[in-house]
Amino acid sequence: MKGVIQVITITESAVDQIKQMMAAEEDENLFLRVGVQGGGCSGLSYGMGFDSEVKESDTKFEQHGIGVIVDPESKKILEGVIIDYKQNMMGGGFTIDNPNAIASCGCGSSFKTATNTGTPEEC
C-alpha cells in the first residue's frame, strides 16, 4: 500500500471507533470500504462498510493501521474527504466533511457536487 495517495483522511477518533467495530467482526482480513452511491435527498449518499474483497480497479491505502479501499467512481467524489467520529449526549456517529459537496441535505449523509448531482429521492 506504500506509494498510493490517500484519497480520504480518517481522524483518530474515527479510527478508534472503526477498529472497535472491526474487532467485533473477528476477521483480520477486512478493509474499510468507503463509497458513494446515487440516492438520498440531494442525489448522492455515502456508504461505509467492511469488505474482504479488493477489486483490481479499487484504490487501496492505509490510515492509522486500517486498510481502506475506494472504487474508481467514488474516488473522484471523495478526494479530500475527512471522516470523523463525534460523541455527544445523544450518542455518537460518523461525520463526513466533503470539500467537493456544493449542497447537502439536513441529514448530513446526502449531497451533490458541481459535476455529479446523482439521483435525488424524496425525503
C-alpha positions as semicolon CSV with decimal commas, in nm:
position;residue;x (nm);y (nm);z (nm)
1;M;0,000;0,000;0,000
2;K;0,303;0,227;0,000
3;G;0,324;0,499;-0,262
4;V;-0,053;0,526;-0,306
5;I;-0,202;0,868;-0,247
6;Q;-0,461;0,871;0,028
7;V;-0,798;0,975;-0,107
8;I;-0,954;1,044;0,232
9;T;-0,838;1,131;0,582
10;I;-0,971;0,948;0,886
11;T;-0,935;1,123;1,223
12;E;-0,800;0,941;1,527
13;S;-1,143;0,932;1,696
14;A;-1,295;0,774;1,383
15;V;-1,006;0,525;1,364
16;D;-1,065;0,421;1,725
17;Q;-1,434;0,356;1,654
18;I;-1,361;0,171;1,328
19;K;-1,102;-0,051;1,499
20;Q;-1,355;-0,141;1,771
21;M;-1,612;-0,231;1,505
22;M;-1,355;-0,435;1,309
23;A;-1,258;-0,626;1,624
24;A;-1,622;-0,721;1,674
25;E;-1,625;-0,871;1,323
26;E;-1,348;-1,115;1,424
27;D;-1,196;-1,116;1,074
28;E;-0,839;-0,987;1,039
29;N;-0,867;-0,963;0,658
30;L;-1,120;-0,681;0,649
31;F;-1,078;-0,344;0,481
32;L;-1,288;-0,034;0,531
33;R;-1,470;0,031;0,203
34;V;-1,582;0,391;0,156
35;G;-1,800;0,480;-0,138
36;V;-2,071;0,694;-0,289
37;Q;-2,397;0,583;-0,447
38;G;-2,692;0,756;-0,606
39;G;-2,987;0,840;-0,382
40;G;-3,079;1,045;-0,081
41;C;-3,247;1,385;-0,076
42;S;-2,962;1,566;-0,254
43;G;-2,874;1,293;-0,505
44;L;-2,567;1,115;-0,365
45;S;-2,520;0,918;-0,043
46;Y;-2,210;0,800;0,142
47;G;-2,152;0,436;0,221
48;M;-1,905;0,276;0,463
49;G;-1,867;-0,087;0,550
50;F;-1,623;-0,372;0,582
51;D;-1,512;-0,575;0,283
52;S;-1,263;-0,858;0,245
53;E;-1,254;-0,834;-0,135
54;V;-1,034;-0,578;-0,309
55;K;-1,107;-0,536;-0,679
56;E;-0,826;-0,465;-0,923
57;S;-0,978;-0,125;-1,005
58;D;-1,003;-0,019;-0,636
59;T;-0,767;0,234;-0,483
60;K;-0,616;0,084;-0,170
61;F;-0,427;0,270;0,103
62;E;-0,371;0,261;0,478
63;Q;-0,467;0,509;0,750
64;H;-0,359;0,456;1,113
65;G;-0,331;0,081;1,059
66;I;-0,665;0,043;0,878
67;G;-0,669;-0,073;0,517
68;V;-0,907;0,148;0,317
69;I;-1,049;0,078;-0,029
70;V;-1,236;0,312;-0,262
71;D;-1,388;0,226;-0,602
72;P;-1,287;0,439;-0,905
73;E;-1,617;0,628;-0,940
74;S;-1,631;0,716;-0,570
75;K;-1,266;0,822;-0,570
76;K;-1,346;1,122;-0,793
77;I;-1,611;1,242;-0,549
78;L;-1,431;1,157;-0,223
79;E;-1,098;1,326;-0,296
80;G;-1,008;1,532;0,013
81;V;-1,285;1,397;0,241
82;I;-1,233;1,389;0,618
83;I;-1,414;1,120;0,818
84;D;-1,455;1,191;1,188
85;Y;-1,644;1,034;1,479
86;K;-1,820;1,264;1,722
87;Q;-1,973;1,171;2,055
88;N;-2,234;1,385;2,230
89;M;-2,513;1,344;2,486
90;M;-2,743;1,199;2,219
91;G;-2,492;0,932;2,120
92;G;-2,223;0,921;1,857
93;G;-2,178;0,891;1,487
94;F;-1,950;0,935;1,192
95;T;-1,935;1,272;1,018
96;I;-1,804;1,332;0,668
97;D;-1,660;1,666;0,561
98;N;-1,650;1,670;0,181
99;P;-1,490;1,976;0,019
100;N;-1,641;1,869;-0,314
101;A;-2,003;1,891;-0,193
102;I;-2,185;2,205;-0,308
103;A;-2,515;2,116;-0,140
104;S;-2,622;1,869;0,125
105;C;-2,936;1,751;0,297
106;G;-3,015;1,830;0,658
107;C;-2,942;1,468;0,749
108;G;-2,577;1,518;0,651
109;S;-2,548;1,193;0,458
110;S;-2,681;1,313;0,123
111;F;-2,507;1,565;-0,102
112;K;-2,425;1,667;-0,458
113;T;-2,112;1,801;-0,625
114;A;-2,067;2,055;-0,905
115;T;-2,011;1,772;-1,155
116;N;-2,237;1,499;-1,013
117;T;-2,594;1,552;-0,896
118;G;-2,666;1,180;-0,853
119;T;-3,025;1,057;-0,837
120;P;-3,223;1,259;-0,581
121;E;-3,510;1,086;-0,398
122;E;-3,789;1,229;-0,188
123;C;-3,719;1,253;0,185
